[in-house]
């Protein structure tokens, strides 16, 4: 998968990357994870408050890893024959 563009003009992952990821290609799976990285980080962001009551944000690494793991599981279960 190295050398292929990760995105097409619409901002979507090319089908060949999805197909390769569903087949277990580690490089393709990493491209899918990278594609969704911002979304996963946004879902993993938590707001806490310091001693003075001021809010601050941080990425909950456990939540981030859980979401990444769930995405990998779904990638491996994806049936590309139904999507084609």
BELLINHU-V480323 format. One record per residue. N is the residue number from 1. PSI is psi in degrees with one decimal (999 if undefined). Layout:
N/PSI ; N/PSI
//
This chain:
1/-14.8 ; 2/144.7 ; 3/-16.2 ; 4/147.3 ; 5/141.2 ; 6/-28.7 ; 7/154.0 ; 8/-175.1 ; 9/-25.8 ; 10/-4.5 ; 11/3.4 ; 12/155.2 ; 13/137.1 ; 14/147.5 ; 15/-36.4 ; 16/-31.0 ; 17/-43.1 ; 18/-43.7 ; 19/-44.9 ; 20/-40.5 ; 21/-43.2 ; 22/-22.8 ; 23/-3.2 ; 24/7.5 ; 25/116.2 ; 26/-41.0 ; 27/-41.4 ; 28/-40.8 ; 29/-42.3 ; 30/-34.6 ; 31/-39.7 ; 32/-44.9 ; 33/-41.4 ; 34/-39.4 ; 35/-39.4 ; 36/6.4 ; 37/-46.6 ; 38/-41.0 ; 39/-43.5 ; 40/-42.9 ; 41/-40.2 ; 42/-41.8 ; 43/-24.6 ; 44/-4.4 ; 45/128.3 ; 46/150.0 ; 47/126.4 ; 48/172.5 ; 49/139.3 ; 50/-175.2 ; 51/-26.4 ; 52/-0.5 ; 53/4.9 ; 54/134.0 ; 55/149.1 ; 56/157.4 ; 57/147.0 ; 58/158.4 ; 59/120.2 ; 60/106.3 ; 61/-33.8 ; 62/-43.8 ; 63/-42.0 ; 64/-47.0 ; 65/-37.9 ; 66/-45.0 ; 67/-40.9 ; 68/-41.5 ; 69/-43.1 ; 70/-38.5 ; 71/-43.2 ; 72/-42.9 ; 73/-44.4 ; 74/-35.1 ; 75/-46.2 ; 76/-24.5 ; 77/-8.5 ; 78/129.9 ; 79/100.3 ; 80/-21.1 ; 81/-28.9 ; 82/-25.1 ; 83/-21.0 ; 84/999
//
